[in-house]
Amino acid sequence: MTRFLARIVVSGILFATALLVVWLGFVRPAHAQILLGQQLHLPSWFPPVWQQSRQAPMQSSTQPGQTPATIPQFMESDDPSGRLASYQPAGATATAGNAFFSSLGTNGRTCFSCHQPQSGWAMNPGTATDIFYASQGNDPLFASSQLLTKGNIRVFIPVPANAEYQVSVLSDPYGCENSADYGLPSGMLSMYRRVLNATNLTRNAQFGSNPTSISAQGTIMWDGREPSLQSQFIDATLGHAQAGAPPTDDQVKQGVNFEIGLFTTQNFDNQAGRLSAAGATGGPVNLSRIGVANVPGNTFLPNPLAFHTYDAWTLPTNSAAQASINRGQAIFNTRTFTITGVAGFNDAGPGNPAPNSTCSTCHNTLNVGSDVVPGGRHLGIGDYSGVDQSGNQTTATALPPTDDQPLFSFLCPVSSIPFYSNPTTVDGVDYDEFETTDPGMGLITGKCADLGKFKVPRLNGLAARAPYFHNGNADTLRQVVDFYDARFNIGLSEQDKQDLINFLNSL
């Protein structure tokens, strides 16, 4: 059976699964929740999530993702653009007994369930489909939904008690919000998000085998809800794995050390060949050798020219494919445009508008492309910014909400959402109404100004990680490039777009 037909057959199964099982989990006595939060300094949003997720049925345990005995120091896998590779400067990792690969909870899930090497240590629909059939649908990974279509997992989070907004559910395609049997309790919302890649989190300050410096994360998780990688590992164990107790200090250290000792990039391109050929510095080994020892105090600053991987591919002897990648890198680093109407950017220092910006303005971590500056950005992906009356986000609806995701209405005080206005009156009170499939950071802070804000993600391994954006609403990199070209009126030509796509596929 072809993968296309397989997805049709499986979609009905996953729809039923979505109604029966939630993604995070567990029930504990109230005093135990309070004690846990005090001892581990977990975020304030987490205890209600823990309580709710433990009410979910436990998926039967199988071998998650066919965990190998060893993760080699260097490994490659095919993807649509060529070959993706991962490299560990400290050497191979034995998975037995390592917390990243161990089931620390009650449902059989591990970090490896969602963070697969062939998907750039994230998850894509193709990998999810392969695991589904290899396990006959019984892998613990599938206590979720939208994995086979968008690579999304379901997360649910409580609405902050002091939220500035009133929220209601406009569309509930799976019944996960309102179902009397399988829905969430009052005061909780659930969203569907892409799995973030658990790699390229460090810099090797000594150019040797020991990763000694964690690069600036800017924001951890799509909605910034985790203060550290350690906190994220604890919450994932208690939530995703439905553990009854937090992981030990040694287990937390094991899991985090594996992530920060791992480098992943595209290593071979079907057209351009080896990405470290002819003086280029592509591939994970070269990425692992970027040092920060020369930066005082290992301070991480935005790089106005974030990528230098293909500086050498400017000679007449370079192939047409190599020259295209070099031109794409130059476009990413130097093609200027004006950023306007972006909450979390234009209202957070640079001013509005911000001329002479480039792709590297926000994707500014050296040769990785995340944002070293904390906080999120609101671009209008998956929301109805098109109803905006302020004139700032009129091009932000190239990727509007899709009917396979829940839709929420947020009633906010007038003028409380930066660069946005959509006046409405409810029970005699004036509001600005904001409709979105995912409130992002606004669900963590409770602030209308944070609605729709998401972290700027790392760019390495994009060829293996389609679809794109936090909700998987862009099927291809062409859609990503088209979105930004329209959003900021960049004026890219067809050749510019193809060069930029070729460059992004080489990261």
Disulfide bonds with the S-S distance in Angstrom:
Cys412-Cys448 2.21
